[in-house]
Amino acid sequence: PSFSLDTSMLLPVGRKQFSKNSKMVEDHGIPNGMYPLWKAVAVSSNVAFCELAWRFYNNSRRDTLFAQVARIFPFQKLDVDLVGTEYKSRTHKLTYDNDFLRFCYGYTSAVSPLRMATFYNALANKGKMVKPRFCKGVIVDGELEELPVKVINERICSEETAATLRDMLVGVVEGGTGAMKEEKDKVAK
């Protein structure tokens, strides 16, 4: 499914139980109601994210959701140029309703902050994902030897999708969960 930032799709927020086998999914501090997609993202609604996945990927399509996320998210080893062991990513299978729902808001996956930064950098880079670099180059025998940029994924999404996601993230900071308290109070009204 594809959505635009100004979509009129309304999504439930607050509290919802999606199946008799699932636990209640709750948004803390958000009363039950219906929000447009952009506002549900701005307030980081777990219920809204679960609703989207439940509508489009439940049952036989759960593996499709995971495959689509794995195609754009750097779960694989990044091979960064640092000494030490790289933190391994992990995720649960999406067989059980609770695991599926928790995956929708990021709670059944463990990824490093560096992988998250790599993903957000790809959005800022119009969809191109590159290997994290900690310096542009090194000095060898008094000469600067530039290190090449290594592309991990030429296109995790279209430039338009990356722009839409960036706009949504700006909404999080300007009037959602990333805003200062005064701004959060305005959004809640």
N, C-alpha and C positions, 0 to 999 in steps of 0.2 A: 504494500500500500504506500501511496505517497500523499503528503499533506503539505499545504502551504501555510505560512505563518498566519495569514488572515483567514484561515479556515473557520467556517461557522460550526464545525463539529463541537458539540457540547459533550463533556466527559464528567462522570461523577467524581466527586472528591469527598473526603471526610472519613467514612467507614463503609466497608463492603465485604461481605463473605461471598466468594465466587463459586464455591461448591460445598456440598455437605462434607467433603473430605479436607477442606482447606480451613485454615485459621482466618480470623478476621484480619483484613488489611486495614491499617489506620493511618491517617494523616494527622500528625500532632498539631493542634492549634487551629485546624481548619474545620469549620462546621460542615455538615452534609449539605451538598448542593450540586449544581451543574456549572462547570467552568468551560470557557472556550479553550481550545488546545494551548494557545500561547500563554494564558494565565495559569493553566494547570502545570505547565513546564516552569513558569516563573516561581510558583510556590512549591515546586518539587513534590508534586502530589504522587505518592506511591499508588494510591487507588486509581488515579487516571492512567498511569503507565501500565498498571495491571489490566485495566479495562481495555486499552488498545490491544495489548497482546492477547487477551482472552478472546476478543472479537475476531482477530485476524490469524492467530497462530495456535489456538487451543487444540488439544487432541492430536490429530495426525500431523499437524504442521509445526509442532514444537521443535523438531530437529531442524526444520527450515529456519526458524527464528535463530537458533543457536548458530547455524551455518552462516547466516547473513551477518550476525554480529562478529563471528570469527573472521569473516572476510574483510571487515573494516577495522577491527580492533587488534592491536599488537599483542596477542596472547603468546606468540612464539618468542623465543629468546632473541634479545636485541643485539647481543654481542658488542656491548659498549666497550670503549677503550679505557677501561678501568681495571685495576687489579682487584680480585675478589670474586666471590660467587654471586651470580645473578639470581635474584629472587625468582622462584618459579611461580608461574600463574597456575591457578587451578579453578575448576568449576565443577559443580555437581551435575549429574545427569538430570534432565528435566522431566523425568518420569512421573514424579509425584506432584500433585497440584501445588503444595506449599513451595517446593523447590522451583517450579516453573514461575510462580508468582514472585517469589523473592528474587529470582534472576532478573525480572522485569525492572526492578529498581536497584539492582547491583549487589544484593546481599548473598548470593550463592557463588560468587566469583571472588577470588582473591588475586589482585593484580598490584604491581608495585606503583608507587607514585610516578616513577620514571615512565612507565608504560602509559599511565593516564596523561602525563604531560606530552608524550609522543602523539597520542591520539588528538589532544586539543591543538597541538602544533599543526597537525595535518588539516584541521578545520581552518586554522589561521592561514595556512598555505594553499587555500583554495582546493583542498582535497588531496594534495600530494603529501604522502607520509615519508619522512626521512629519518635515518638513524640519528639518534641524539649525538651531538658533538659538544665537547667541552672546551675545545679551542679550535681556531681556524687553521693553525699550523704549528710547526715546531722549528726551532733554529738548529740547523745542522751545519757545523763548520762555518758559523757566522752567517749563513744564508737561511732565509725564511723558506721553509718547505711547506707549502699549503697542503692541508689534508682535504681530500675530495669529499663532496657531499654524496652519501650513499642513499639511494632511494630504496625504501622498503616496499612501498606500494605506490605506483604512479598515480592511481586515482581510486581513493576509497569511496568517493562519491562525486557527483557533478559539482561544478563551481557554484551552481544555483543552490544546490542542497547545502553545501558548506556555508554559503552566505545566509541561508535561512536559519541554520543551526547557530551561526554566530549571532544573528539577531535575537534568537531565543535566549542565548546565554547573556547577552546584554540586558534583556528583560529580567533575567534572574538577579543581576547586579543592581539594576536601576529601580526595580520595584518588586522584587521577589525575595527569596530566602537569603540572597547575598547582599541585600540592601541593609542600610543602617536601620535601627529600630523605628525611627520616625517614618521612614518610607514604608516599612513593613506594615505599620499601623494604617497607612493610607490604602495599601493594597487590600487589606483585610476588610475594608469598608465597602 
